[in-house]
């Protein structure tokens, strides 16, 4: 699994997300977003130790149902899930340590 580098332009439906088994991170953002671009090296560093965690990148925008269902307002927003339930959330992360801590929480939440 490991870190995903491509944003999905077609978002999955919320019921699909709620059914995902195991630890998963959903990253809402856009490829042109400066904050999203700045977060990529931090994510890469944090995900090195958690290759088993599924990473789903969703290109978010006005009117996108999945982002609104998670109340996303700023990019990037990282939603950390275990068995489809939100365990942690980071908005515009500025260090890899905070991302690693959240990854550790979803790995041990199951």
C-alpha positions as a Markdown table, in Angstrom:
| # | Residue | x | y | z |
|---|---|---|---|---|
| 1 | Unk | 0.0 | 0.0 | 0.0 |
| 2 | Unk | 2.2 | 2.8 | 1.3 |
| 3 | Unk | 2.0 | 6.5 | 0.4 |
| 4 | Unk | -0.1 | 7.4 | -2.7 |
| 5 | Unk | 1.3 | 10.2 | -4.9 |
| 6 | Unk | -1.7 | 10.7 | -7.2 |
| 7 | Unk | -4.9 | 12.5 | -6.3 |
| 8 | Unk | -8.1 | 10.7 | -7.3 |
| 9 | Unk | -10.4 | 12.9 | -9.3 |
| 10 | Unk | -13.3 | 10.6 | -8.7 |
| 11 | Unk | -14.2 | 10.4 | -5.1 |
| 12 | Unk | -15.5 | 7.2 | -3.5 |
| 13 | Unk | -18.9 | 7.4 | -1.8 |
| 14 | Unk | -19.0 | 7.8 | 1.9 |
| 15 | Unk | -20.5 | 4.4 | 2.6 |
| 16 | Unk | -17.5 | 2.8 | 0.8 |
| 17 | Unk | -15.1 | 4.8 | 3.0 |
| 18 | Unk | -17.0 | 3.8 | 6.1 |
| 19 | Unk | -16.6 | 0.1 | 5.2 |
| 20 | Unk | -12.8 | 0.2 | 4.7 |
| 21 | Unk | -11.1 | -2.4 | 6.9 |
| 22 | Unk | -7.9 | -1.6 | 8.7 |
| 23 | Unk | -5.9 | 1.7 | 9.1 |
| 24 | Unk | -6.4 | 4.2 | 6.3 |
| 25 | Unk | -5.5 | 7.9 | 5.8 |
| 26 | Unk | -7.7 | 10.0 | 3.5 |
| 27 | Unk | -5.9 | 13.1 | 2.3 |
| 28 | Unk | -8.1 | 15.9 | 1.0 |
| 29 | Unk | -6.4 | 18.5 | -1.2 |
| 30 | Unk | -5.5 | 19.5 | -4.7 |
| 31 | Unk | -2.3 | 19.1 | -6.8 |
| 32 | Unk | -2.0 | 22.9 | -7.3 |
| 33 | Unk | -2.4 | 23.8 | -3.6 |
| 34 | Unk | 0.8 | 25.2 | -2.1 |
| 35 | Unk | 0.0 | 23.9 | 1.4 |
| 36 | Unk | -0.6 | 20.4 | -0.1 |
| 37 | Unk | 2.6 | 20.5 | -2.0 |
| 38 | Unk | 4.5 | 21.5 | 1.2 |
| 39 | Unk | 3.0 | 18.6 | 3.1 |
| 40 | Unk | 4.1 | 15.9 | 0.7 |
| 41 | Unk | 7.7 | 15.5 | 2.0 |
| 42 | Unk | 6.3 | 15.3 | 5.6 |
| 43 | Unk | 3.9 | 12.7 | 4.5 |
| 44 | Unk | 6.5 | 10.7 | 2.7 |
| 45 | Unk | 8.8 | 10.7 | 5.8 |
| 46 | Unk | 5.9 | 9.7 | 8.1 |
| 47 | Unk | 4.6 | 6.9 | 5.8 |
| 48 | Unk | 8.0 | 5.3 | 5.5 |
| 49 | Unk | 7.5 | 3.5 | 8.9 |
| 50 | Unk | 3.8 | 2.6 | 8.1 |
| 51 | Unk | 3.8 | 1.0 | 4.6 |
| 52 | Unk | 0.8 | -1.2 | 5.7 |
| 53 | Unk | -1.5 | 1.9 | 6.1 |
| 54 | Unk | -3.7 | 2.6 | 3.1 |
| 55 | Unk | -3.4 | 6.2 | 1.8 |
| 56 | Unk | -6.2 | 7.7 | -0.4 |
| 57 | Unk | -5.6 | 11.1 | -1.9 |
| 58 | Unk | -8.8 | 12.8 | -2.9 |
| 59 | Unk | -8.8 | 15.9 | -5.1 |
| 60 | Unk | -11.3 | 18.1 | -3.2 |
| 61 | Unk | -13.2 | 21.1 | -4.2 |
| 62 | Unk | -16.4 | 23.1 | -3.9 |
| 63 | Unk | -19.5 | 20.8 | -3.9 |
| 64 | Unk | -17.5 | 17.6 | -3.5 |
| 65 | Unk | -19.7 | 15.3 | -1.3 |
| 66 | Unk | -17.0 | 13.3 | 0.4 |
| 67 | Unk | -15.0 | 16.3 | 1.6 |
| 68 | Unk | -18.2 | 17.9 | 2.9 |
| 69 | Unk | -19.3 | 14.8 | 4.7 |
| 70 | Unk | -16.0 | 15.0 | 6.7 |
| 71 | Unk | -16.4 | 18.8 | 7.1 |
| 72 | Unk | -13.2 | 19.6 | 5.3 |
| 73 | Unk | -12.5 | 23.4 | 5.1 |
| 74 | Unk | -8.8 | 23.7 | 4.6 |
| 75 | Unk | -6.3 | 21.7 | 2.6 |
| 76 | Unk | -4.6 | 19.5 | 3.1 |
| 77 | Unk | -6.8 | 17.8 | 5.7 |
| 78 | Unk | -5.8 | 14.3 | 6.7 |
| 79 | Unk | -8.4 | 12.0 | 8.1 |
| 80 | Unk | -7.0 | 9.0 | 10.0 |
| 81 | Unk | -9.4 | 6.0 | 10.0 |
| 82 | Unk | -9.4 | 2.6 | 11.6 |
| 83 | Unk | -12.2 | 0.2 | 10.4 |
| 84 | Unk | -13.9 | 3.2 | 8.8 |
| 85 | Unk | -14.1 | 5.3 | 12.0 |
| 86 | Unk | -12.2 | 8.5 | 12.4 |
| 87 | Unk | -9.5 | 8.3 | 15.0 |
| 88 | Unk | -7.5 | 11.5 | 14.3 |
| 89 | Unk | -7.4 | 14.5 | 12.0 |
| 90 | Unk | -4.7 | 16.9 | 11.0 |
| 91 | Unk | -5.2 | 20.1 | 9.1 |
| 92 | Unk | -2.2 | 21.6 | 7.3 |
| 93 | Unk | 0.3 | 19.5 | 9.1 |
| 94 | Unk | 3.7 | 21.2 | 9.6 |
| 95 | Unk | 5.9 | 18.4 | 10.9 |
| 96 | Unk | 6.2 | 14.7 | 10.2 |
| 97 | Unk | 6.2 | 13.9 | 13.9 |
| 98 | Unk | 2.5 | 14.8 | 14.2 |
| 99 | Unk | 1.6 | 12.7 | 11.2 |
| 100 | Unk | 3.6 | 9.7 | 12.7 |
| 101 | Unk | 1.7 | 10.1 | 16.0 |
| 102 | Unk | -1.6 | 10.0 | 14.2 |
| 103 | Unk | -0.5 | 6.9 | 12.1 |
| 104 | Unk | 0.5 | 5.2 | 15.3 |
| 105 | Unk | -3.0 | 5.9 | 16.8 |
| 106 | Unk | -4.8 | 4.3 | 13.9 |
| 107 | Unk | -2.5 | 1.3 | 13.8 |
| 108 | Unk | -3.2 | 0.6 | 17.5 |
| 109 | Unk | -6.9 | 1.6 | 17.5 |
| 110 | Unk | -8.0 | -1.7 | 15.9 |
